[in-house]
Amino acid sequence: MKEAKEILNEIRKEIQVLQNLKAQAPKTPENPKSV
């Protein structure tokens, strides 16, 4: 189960990075073109 915990930790890190990027990004309505 250690592997599963490590995977969850990696996912949490990725989520934090994405949240940081969203916080830094200008407040604009989300649209498919920006992705």
Secondary structure, 3 states (H helix, E strand, C coil): CHHHHHHHHHHHHHHHHHHHHHHHCCCCCCCHHHC
